[in-house]
Amino acid sequence: MADAGLRCTVAVEQPLPGGQAPRRRVVRGALVLLGRNELRRPVLRVVGGGGAPALSFALAGDAVRLFTRFAGEGRAAVRIGPGGAQVLLSDCPPDALRRFLRLLRLKVTAGPRGAPRSPRLLDRPPPAFAVISPLQERDLLRAPGRRRGGERPAEEPRAERRPPARLSAEQEAVLDAVRSGKSIFFTGCAGTGKSFLLKKVVGSLPPKSTYATASTGVAACHIGGTTLHAFAGIGSGKAPLEQCIQLAERPGVRQHWLACQHLIIDEISMVDGKFFDRLEAVARAVRKRDEPFGGIQLIICGDFLQLPPVCKANEETKFCFQAKSWRKCIHVNMELTEVRRQTDKTFISLLSAVRLGRCTEEVTRQLMQTAANRSERDGILATRLCTHKDDVEITNERCLQQLSGEVHTFEALDSDPMLVKLIDAQCPVGGRVELKLGAQVMLAKNLDVSRGLVNGARGVVVGFESEQKGLPKVRFLCGVTQVIKMEKWVFKGPSGVHLSRQQLPLKLAWAISIHKSQGMSLDCVEISLSRVFESGQAYVALSRARSLAGLRVLDFDPKAVRADPSVLQFYRQLRHHQLLTQDSLHTHSGADEKENWKCS
């Protein structure tokens, strides 16, 4: 029944005679079911709470229209007949909605048309309503293409037209824990698909009560959310608790705290533990509930062996797992172990050692050998990863100036010019992009995963269109040459206002900072580790590379490879606990607040 049932808010509009306004009935928390009646015809049924009678609508294939433009936001509409009822679906988990619409489209268009046939005499009368069966291969084969006049009565959502990437068994286990309502922390080394899984998590939860956040603006943009600080509305959180509560009680901010039932936090390693404790106390106070985090389900993702919280020189680093409220807030801990970014077992083993701060003679030898690597080809140079953002800006500006030819400038179109600084903090591309022929560039958005045009794909500008916009033509390392058009980023700003930026999905790529590279997969990378100043920084830089052959390490010093001792102890304790308890995820009870740990 998974794909044939949908829990959401439903508004049913039924037409009235004489041109009167349609009768409208809203059912919150409704169960929408797709089934068949006693004549084996598809039926849409809306079941509400409180004993109210269910609403049923017979679906004839040539009289059903689907409106799916906003399916990604959890909204869609089903119109039954030219003058029939309209069923409006909202606050649906987007992924569940897409699956439901796909099933509806295929079952309805593949079913019988025209007047219903007389029912056959049977020994036992068929049920008046039965939930429809899952999709079979015959449904896909029978599904018609374009119908007469170029119309498609039940339009399939765009996101479903390409087969989605499959989740691994361990990723499915994390998703099951999220759906069961448990507060979970899931981790894993770089390249294990944490960001991919997080997007699946976002798509499996109702939009109105789910808030996706991250420790940085760029990471928040990747999951379509906002920064954790922007959501919380309490500034740095260093003010006295009462003052922080007052800030969170402001109109707009308080509304989000009360509406939130599922809070997602990505890149947790960079969130300060003291700030986490302050958030937990504010949540209980604003929501007036004594449960941990005010009863909000937490879905937390990150790797504490990557970048730590940013602190001032005289402040002590405190990770979130060191927060007083961490243990009572997190019910389940899980680790993703299958590396997907790299396929070379030797490189994976090397990265695993570096992640744990181990720099053996063999690791040192392999990394020093990469200094002779030459992965450049087709005019595409290696991107240098820098520890300091000032070095990035200087390198990119100098290299662009050294190119001959005309500068082509592309200005962004922002939804609110007054909030440019906020948009800059969350959008991966700047308000102004300057390019020349021969400029080294990097894609800042997934355009076509199947062709290798992904976030972080490297290329070089080989021309500009002669038309008015003069869009750049880029040759990528994956072998594709393509004109790059403007793209749009949408993210949440203060008080939940949606902000957007329309700009070329390109940025200069002679150099990029290690912080900005988190989550990226790079084809050819050059790294100087001589100025590494944080634990985990060398690991993050090295793990951006897809392969050892595409990596060049300059000025290598084994001292740059280090991991924070308290983080290593945290991971050891969790794994030791797992060995002692051998508790499975499925036998976990939220009442005893035991922690479960899945490790390699």
Buried (B, 14 or more C-beta within 10 A) or exposed (E): EEBBBBEBBBBBBBBEEEEEEEEEEEBEEBBBBBBBBBBBBBBBBBBBEEEEEEBBBBBBBBBBBBBBEBBBBBBBBBBBBEEBBBBBBBBBBBBBBBBBBBBBBBBBBBBEEEEEEEEEEEEEEBEEBBBBEEBEEEBEEEBEEEEEEEEBBBBBBEBBEEEEEEBBEBBEBBBEBBEBEBBBBBBBBBBBBBBEBBBBBBBBBBBBBBBBBBBBBBBBBBBBBBBBBBBBBBEEBEBEBEEBBBBBBEEEBBEBBEEBBBBBBBBBBBBBBBBBBBBBBBBBBBBEEEEBBBEBBBBBBBBBBBBBBEEEEEEEBBBBBBBEBBEBBBBBBBBBEEBEBBEBEEBBEBBBBBBBBEBEEEBBEBBEEBEEBEBBEEEBBBBBBBBEBEBBBEBBBEBBEEBEEEEBEBEBEBBBEEBBEBBBBBBBBBBEBBBBBBBBBBBBBBBBEEEBBBBBBBBBBBBBEEEEEBBBBBBBBBEBEBEBEBBEBBBBBBEBEEBBBBBBBBBBBBBBBBBBBBBBBBBBBBBBBEEBEBBBBBBBBBBBBBBBBBBBBEEBEBEBBBBBEBBBEBBEEBBEBBEEEEBEBEEBEEEEBBBBBBBE
